[in-house]
């Protein structure tokens, strides 16, 4: 969007008579593995390399696929406390302005990825699904680390936006277009506790 030009997204929302507006997004801590490689490639804060293929930013590596549960504590995880206060204040101000100047319902978009989808991305889909069945210590330690990160971000994020929003969203990836990735029993045992704690 060119500075000063009309926002095409806002124009579309108005044309469709959408009565909600979103604030926020996935937050990227400066103290992380993030770096830009080119106009069509970057490494995200989790160490996942992504390349633009014309429609999506596809994942082209699996940075923890060769690690054991004991190796996970030494991986350079993103530092949630390095998210600048100014970034959170800017989101708060945006939500506050929407609250005071409009009658829209305001959604705080979730600021973190889900535990399961991050596992799939960081290990590779096949590798992580195998580990769900064969390497529970690895999966649970991974989920604990990600949940700890989520807690830190969520406390700061909703601490700033909470007074000005009507609802929030929450994302993860538990299914394909035709079926679940894993059984309901495994979901209840391996994922639901971390998902419930994040929502709580």
JONORTA-V87784 format. One line per field, one symbol per residue. ss: DSSP state (H for helix, E for strand, C for the rest). psi: psi as a letter, one per 20 degrees, with the letter a starting at -180 (. if undefined). burial: 1 if it has 9 or more other C-alpha atoms within 8 Angstrom, else 0. A space follows every 50 residues. Layout:
BEGIN
ss=???
psi=???
burial=???
END
This chain:
BEGIN
ss=CCCCCCCHHHHHHHHCCCCEEEECCCCCCCCCCCEEEECCEEECCCCCEE EECCCCEEECCCCCCCCCHHHHHHCCCCCHHHCCHHHHHHHHHHHHHHHH HCCCEEEECCCCCCHHHHHHHHHCHHHHHHHHHHCHHHHHHHHHHHHHHH HHHHHHHHHHHHHHCCEECCCCCCECCCCECCCHHHHHHHHHHHHHHHHC
psi=pppiqqohghgggghjlpkqqqprappophnajpqphaijqrpaiijppp ppjhhrnqpjrnijhjqrhhihhiqmqqohiipphhghhggghggggggh irkqpppoqpiqrqgghhggghhqggghhghhhimhggghgghggghggg ggggggghhghgijqhrrrpqaniraiirqhrqhghghghgghhghhgh.
burial=00000000001010000000001101001001110000001111111111 11000000101110100010010000011100100001101101111110 00011111111111111111111110111111001101111111011011 11110110011001100100010110000000000111001111100100
END
